[in-house]
Amino acid sequence: MKKQTAVEWIEETIDKRHMGAFLKSLIENAKQMEKQQIEDAYNEGRKAGIGDYVDIEWGRNVTELTAEQYYNETFKSE
């Protein structure tokens, strides 16, 4: 099961019958902002060396993900 962002949770929780075009637009903008923040945080962590790990059995570095790959693998259910 993929993780869910806070904005995705709000979108899922709101009664869609009462969600007008303005609210839909706000949610879409918030989702884009949240995605960018997650990717920026991932990149900052990578720069700081966080997330580097070694395959202990073989002693080799494991392929690093880009920030977008990380986001998609963590939060996208597709």
N, CA, C and O atoms as a GROMACS GRO file, in nm:
protein
  312
    1MET      N    1   0.083  -0.118   0.000
    1MET     CA    2   0.000   0.000   0.000
    1MET      C    3   0.088   0.125   0.000
    1MET      O    4   0.180   0.136   0.081
    2LYS      N    5   0.061   0.217  -0.089
    2LYS     CA    6   0.138   0.340  -0.097
    2LYS      C    7   0.098   0.435   0.016
    2LYS      O    8  -0.013   0.428   0.068
    3LYS      N    9   0.190   0.522   0.050
    3LYS     CA   10   0.161   0.624   0.150
    3LYS      C   11   0.069   0.730   0.089
    3LYS      O   12   0.058   0.741  -0.033
    4GLN      N   13   0.005   0.805   0.174
    4GLN     CA   14  -0.086   0.910   0.130
    4GLN      C   15  -0.038   1.042   0.188
    4GLN      O   16  -0.006   1.051   0.307
    5THR      N   17  -0.035   1.145   0.105
    5THR     CA   18   0.003   1.276   0.156
    5THR      C   19  -0.115   1.338   0.230
    5THR      O   20  -0.228   1.291   0.219
    6ALA      N   21  -0.087   1.443   0.306
    6ALA     CA   22  -0.193   1.510   0.382
    6ALA      C   23  -0.298   1.570   0.289
    6ALA      O   24  -0.418   1.563   0.318
    7VAL      N   25  -0.255   1.628   0.179
    7VAL     CA   26  -0.350   1.689   0.085
    7VAL      C   27  -0.437   1.582   0.020
    7VAL      O   28  -0.556   1.602  -0.001
    8GLU      N   29  -0.376   1.467  -0.013
    8GLU     CA   30  -0.456   1.358  -0.069
    8GLU      C   31  -0.560   1.309   0.031
    8GLU      O   32  -0.672   1.275  -0.007
    9TRP      N   33  -0.523   1.306   0.159
    9TRP     CA   34  -0.617   1.265   0.262
    9TRP      C   35  -0.734   1.363   0.270
    9TRP      O   36  -0.850   1.322   0.279
   10ILE      N   37  -0.703   1.493   0.267
   10ILE     CA   38  -0.810   1.594   0.271
   10ILE      C   39  -0.901   1.577   0.151
   10ILE      O   40  -1.024   1.578   0.165
   11GLU      N   41  -0.843   1.562   0.033
   11GLU     CA   42  -0.922   1.546  -0.089
   11GLU      C   43  -1.014   1.425  -0.078
   11GLU      O   44  -1.130   1.430  -0.121
   12GLU      N   45  -0.964   1.317  -0.023
   12GLU     CA   46  -1.043   1.195  -0.009
   12GLU      C   47  -1.153   1.210   0.095
   12GLU      O   48  -1.260   1.150   0.083
   13THR      N   49  -1.127   1.289   0.197
   13THR     CA   50  -1.218   1.305   0.309
   13THR      C   51  -1.334   1.400   0.280
   13THR      O   52  -1.444   1.381   0.330
   14ILE      N   53  -1.308   1.502   0.199
   14ILE     CA   54  -1.410   1.602   0.168
   14ILE      C   55  -1.524   1.539   0.089
   14ILE      O   56  -1.501   1.459  -0.002
   15ASP      N   57  -1.643   1.575   0.125
   15ASP     CA   58  -1.761   1.530   0.050
   15ASP      C   59  -1.757   1.594  -0.088
   15ASP      O   60  -1.777   1.714  -0.102
   16LYS      N   61  -1.730   1.515  -0.188
   16LYS     CA   62  -1.709   1.566  -0.323
   16LYS      C   63  -1.832   1.637  -0.380
   16LYS      O   64  -1.819   1.717  -0.473
   17ARG      N   65  -1.949   1.609  -0.326
   17ARG     CA   66  -2.071   1.676  -0.375
   17ARG      C   67  -2.068   1.825  -0.342
   17ARG      O   68  -2.135   1.905  -0.408
   18HIS      N   69  -1.991   1.862  -0.241
   18HIS     CA   70  -1.985   2.001  -0.200
   18HIS      C   71  -1.855   2.069  -0.243
   18HIS      O   72  -1.824   2.180  -0.198
   19MET      N   73  -1.779   2.003  -0.328
   19MET     CA   74  -1.650   2.058  -0.370
   19MET      C   75  -1.668   2.127  -0.505
   19MET      O   76  -1.682   2.061  -0.608
   20GLY      N   77  -1.666   2.258  -0.504
   20GLY     CA   78  -1.679   2.335  -0.627
   20GLY      C   79  -1.547   2.349  -0.700
   20GLY      O   80  -1.444   2.297  -0.655
   21ALA      N   81  -1.550   2.419  -0.810
   21ALA     CA   82  -1.431   2.437  -0.894
   21ALA      C   83  -1.318   2.508  -0.818
   21ALA      O   84  -1.201   2.475  -0.835
   22PHE      N   85  -1.354   2.605  -0.734
   22PHE     CA   86  -1.253   2.678  -0.659
   22PHE      C   87  -1.178   2.585  -0.563
   22PHE      O   88  -1.055   2.587  -0.557
   23LEU      N   89  -1.252   2.505  -0.489
   23LEU     CA   90  -1.190   2.413  -0.395
   23LEU      C   91  -1.107   2.308  -0.468
   23LEU      O   92  -0.998   2.272  -0.422
   24LYS      N   93  -1.156   2.258  -0.580
   24LYS     CA   94  -1.079   2.162  -0.661
   24LYS      C   95  -0.947   2.224  -0.706
   24LYS      O   96  -0.843   2.157  -0.704
   25SER      N   97  -0.952   2.351  -0.746
   25SER     CA   98  -0.831   2.421  -0.789
   25SER      C   99  -0.733   2.437  -0.673
   25SER      O  100  -0.612   2.417  -0.690
   26LEU      N  101  -0.785   2.473  -0.555
   26LEU     CA  102  -0.699   2.485  -0.437
   26LEU      C  103  -0.631   2.353  -0.404
   26LEU      O  104  -0.512   2.350  -0.374
   27ILE      N  105  -0.706   2.245  -0.410
   27ILE     CA  106  -0.650   2.114  -0.378
   27ILE      C  107  -0.543   2.075  -0.479
   27ILE      O  108  -0.438   2.024  -0.440
   28GLU      N  109  -0.567   2.097  -0.606
   28GLU     CA  110  -0.467   2.065  -0.708
   28GLU      C  111  -0.340   2.145  -0.688
   28GLU      O  112  -0.229   2.092  -0.700
   29ASN      N  113  -0.355   2.275  -0.659
   29ASN     CA  114  -0.237   2.358  -0.632
   29ASN      C  115  -0.162   2.310  -0.508
   29ASN      O  116  -0.040   2.305  -0.507
   30ALA      N  117  -0.237   2.275  -0.404
   30ALA     CA  118  -0.174   2.226  -0.281
   30ALA      C  119  -0.102   2.094  -0.306
   30ALA      O  120   0.006   2.072  -0.250
   31LYS      N  121  -0.158   2.006  -0.388
   31LYS     CA  122  -0.092   1.880  -0.420
   31LYS      C  123   0.040   1.903  -0.493
   31LYS      O  124   0.139   1.836  -0.466
   32GLN      N  125   0.042   1.999  -0.585
   32GLN     CA  126   0.165   2.030  -0.657
   32GLN      C  127   0.270   2.089  -0.563
   32GLN      O  128   0.388   2.054  -0.571
   33MET      N  129   0.227   2.178  -0.473
   33MET     CA  130   0.319   2.236  -0.376
   33MET      C  131   0.375   2.129  -0.283
   33MET      O  132   0.495   2.127  -0.254
   34GLU      N  133   0.289   2.040  -0.238
   34GLU     CA  134   0.332   1.934  -0.147
   34GLU      C  135   0.430   1.840  -0.216
   34GLU      O  136   0.530   1.799  -0.156
   35LYS      N  137   0.404   1.805  -0.342
   35LYS     CA  138   0.494   1.720  -0.420
   35LYS      C  139   0.632   1.786  -0.430
   35LYS      O  140   0.734   1.721  -0.409
   36GLN      N  141   0.634   1.915  -0.461
   36GLN     CA  142   0.760   1.987  -0.473
   36GLN      C  143   0.835   1.990  -0.341
   36GLN      O  144   0.957   1.973  -0.338
   37GLN      N  145   0.762   2.010  -0.230
   37GLN     CA  146   0.826   2.011  -0.098
   37GLN      C  147   0.886   1.875  -0.065
   37GLN      O  148   0.996   1.867  -0.010
   38ILE      N  149   0.815   1.768  -0.097
   38ILE     CA  150   0.866   1.633  -0.071
   38ILE      C  151   0.992   1.608  -0.154
   38ILE      O  152   1.091   1.555  -0.103
   39GLU      N  153   0.987   1.645  -0.282
   39GLU     CA  154   1.104   1.626  -0.369
   39GLU      C  155   1.222   1.711  -0.323
   39GLU      O  156   1.336   1.664  -0.324
   40ASP      N  157   1.195   1.835  -0.282
   40ASP     CA  158   1.303   1.921  -0.232
   40ASP      C  159   1.366   1.862  -0.106
   40ASP      O  160   1.488   1.861  -0.092
   41ALA      N  161   1.283   1.812  -0.015
   41ALA     CA  162   1.335   1.752   0.108
   41ALA      C  163   1.417   1.627   0.076
   41ALA      O  164   1.521   1.604   0.138
   42TYR      N  165   1.372   1.548  -0.018
   42TYR     CA  166   1.447   1.429  -0.060
   42TYR      C  167   1.584   1.470  -0.114
   42TYR      O  168   1.686   1.412  -0.077
   43ASN      N  169   1.585   1.571  -0.201
   43ASN     CA  170   1.712   1.618  -0.259
   43ASN      C  171   1.806   1.672  -0.152
   43ASN      O  172   1.926   1.646  -0.156
   44GLU      N  173   1.752   1.748  -0.057
   44GLU     CA  174   1.836   1.800   0.051
   44GLU      C  175   1.894   1.686   0.135
   44GLU      O  176   2.010   1.691   0.175
   45GLY      N  177   1.814   1.585   0.161
   45GLY     CA  178   1.863   1.469   0.235
   45GLY      C  179   1.973   1.396   0.159
   45GLY      O  180   2.071   1.352   0.218
   46ARG      N  181   1.956   1.384   0.030
   46ARG     CA  182   2.058   1.317  -0.052
   46ARG      C  183   2.189   1.397  -0.048
   46ARG      O  184   2.298   1.339  -0.039
   47LYS      N  185   2.178   1.530  -0.056
   47LYS     CA  186   2.298   1.613  -0.050
   47LYS      C  187   2.371   1.596   0.082
   47LYS      O  188   2.493   1.604   0.088
   48ALA      N  189   2.294   1.573   0.188
   48ALA     CA  190   2.352   1.557   0.322
   48ALA      C  191   2.400   1.414   0.346
   48ALA      O  192   2.455   1.383   0.452
   49GLY      N  193   2.380   1.327   0.247
   49GLY     CA  194   2.426   1.190   0.261
   49GLY      C  195   2.326   1.097   0.326
   49GLY      O  196   2.356   0.980   0.350
   50ILE      N  197   2.208   1.148   0.354
   50ILE     CA  198   2.104   1.066   0.415
   50ILE      C  199   2.043   0.980   0.305
   50ILE      O  200   2.013   1.028   0.195
   51GLY      N  201   2.025   0.855   0.334
   51GLY     CA  202   1.964   0.765   0.236
   51GLY      C  203   2.067   0.682   0.162
   51GLY      O  204   2.030   0.588   0.091
   52ASP      N  205   2.195   0.714   0.178
   52ASP     CA  206   2.297   0.628   0.119
   52ASP      C  207   2.300   0.498   0.198
   52ASP      O  208   2.303   0.499   0.321
   53TYR      N  209   2.298   0.390   0.128
   53TYR     CA  210   2.310   0.263   0.197
   53TYR      C  211   2.383   0.166   0.107
   53TYR      O  212   2.393   0.184  -0.014
   54VAL      N  213   2.434   0.064   0.168
   54VAL     CA  214   2.515  -0.034   0.096
   54VAL      C  215   2.449  -0.171   0.110
   54VAL      O  216   2.400  -0.207   0.217
   55ASP      N  217   2.449  -0.244   0.004
   55ASP     CA  218   2.401  -0.382   0.007
   55ASP      C  219   2.504  -0.460   0.088
   55ASP      O  220   2.612  -0.490   0.039
   56ILE      N  221   2.471  -0.493   0.211
   56ILE     CA  222   2.565  -0.554   0.305
   56ILE      C  223   2.621  -0.686   0.250
   56ILE      O  224   2.741  -0.712   0.260
   57GLU      N  225   2.534  -0.767   0.191
   57GLU     CA  226   2.578  -0.898   0.144
   57GLU      C  227   2.682  -0.886   0.034
   57GLU      O  228   2.778  -0.963   0.031
   58TRP      N  229   2.662  -0.792  -0.057
   58TRP     CA  230   2.752  -0.779  -0.173
   58TRP      C  231   2.848  -0.662  -0.162
   58TRP      O  232   2.942  -0.651  -0.241
   59GLY      N  233   2.826  -0.572  -0.063
   59GLY     CA  234   2.916  -0.460  -0.044
   59GLY      C  235   2.914  -0.361  -0.157
   59GLY      O  236   3.017  -0.301  -0.189
   60ARG      N  237   2.799  -0.342  -0.220
   60ARG     CA  238   2.791  -0.247  -0.332
   60ARG      C  239   2.684  -0.143  -0.303
   60ARG      O  240   2.589  -0.167  -0.228
   61ASN      N  241   2.700  -0.026  -0.363
   61ASN     CA  242   2.599   0.078  -0.348
   61ASN      C  243   2.476   0.040  -0.428
   61ASN      O  244   2.486  -0.012  -0.539
   62VAL      N  245   2.361   0.067  -0.373
   62VAL     CA  246   2.235   0.040  -0.440
   62VAL      C  247   2.200   0.163  -0.524
   62VAL      O  248   2.229   0.276  -0.484
   63THR      N  249   2.138   0.142  -0.638
   63THR     CA  250   2.104   0.251  -0.727
   63THR      C  251   2.021   0.357  -0.655
   63THR      O  252   1.924   0.325  -0.586
   64GLU      N  253   2.060   0.483  -0.672
   64GLU     CA  254   1.988   0.593  -0.610
   64GLU      C  255   1.868   0.632  -0.695
   64GLU      O  256   1.872   0.621  -0.818
   65LEU      N  257   1.763   0.676  -0.631
   65LEU     CA  258   1.644   0.723  -0.700
   65LEU      C  259   1.653   0.875  -0.717
   65LEU      O  260   1.714   0.944  -0.636
   66THR      N  261   1.592   0.925  -0.823
   66THR     CA  262   1.575   1.070  -0.832
   66THR      C  263   1.462   1.107  -0.737
   66THR      O  264   1.388   1.021  -0.691
   67ALA      N  265   1.449   1.236  -0.708
   67ALA     CA  266   1.343   1.282  -0.619
   67ALA      C  267   1.206   1.247  -0.676
   67ALA      O  268   1.116   1.206  -0.602
   68GLU      N  269   1.189   1.262  -0.806
   68GLU     CA  270   1.059   1.229  -0.867
   68GLU      C  271   1.032   1.080  -0.860
   68GLU      O  272   0.918   1.039  -0.836
   69GLN      N  273   1.134   0.996  -0.880
   69GLN     CA  274   1.116   0.852  -0.869
   69GLN      C  275   1.077   0.815  -0.725
   69GLN      O  276   0.988   0.732  -0.703
   70TYR      N  277   1.144   0.877  -0.629
   70TYR     CA  278   1.111   0.853  -0.489
   70TYR      C  279   0.965   0.888  -0.462
   70TYR      O  280   0.893   0.809  -0.401
   71TYR      N  281   0.922   1.006  -0.506
   71TYR     CA  282   0.785   1.050  -0.484
   71TYR      C  283   0.686   0.952  -0.546
   71TYR      O  284   0.590   0.910  -0.482
   72ASN      N  285   0.710   0.916  -0.672
   72ASN     CA  286   0.619   0.826  -0.742
   72ASN      C  287   0.613   0.687  -0.678
   72ASN      O  288   0.505   0.629  -0.665
   73GLU      N  289   0.728   0.635  -0.637
   73GLU     CA  290   0.730   0.503  -0.575
   73GLU      C  291   0.669   0.504  -0.434
   73GLU      O  292   0.616   0.402  -0.389
   74THR      N  293   0.675   0.618  -0.367
   74THR     CA  294   0.625   0.626  -0.230
   74THR      C  295   0.476   0.663  -0.224
   74THR      O  296   0.403   0.611  -0.140
   75PHE      N  297   0.432   0.754  -0.313
   75PHE     CA  298   0.298   0.809  -0.300
   75PHE      C  299   0.202   0.777  -0.413
   75PHE      O  300   0.081   0.797  -0.396
   76LYS      N  301   0.248   0.730  -0.525
   76LYS     CA  302   0.156   0.703  -0.636
   76LYS      C  303   0.111   0.558  -0.632
   76LYS      O  304   0.193   0.467  -0.616
   77SER      N  305  -0.017   0.536  -0.648
   77SER     CA  306  -0.071   0.400  -0.642
   77SER      C  307  -0.079   0.335  -0.779
   77SER      O  308  -0.119   0.219  -0.790
   78GLU      N  309  -0.042   0.407  -0.882
   78GLU     CA  310  -0.051   0.355  -1.018
   78GLU      C  311   0.058   0.258  -1.048
   78GLU      O  312   0.065   0.204  -1.159
   0.00000   0.00000   0.00000
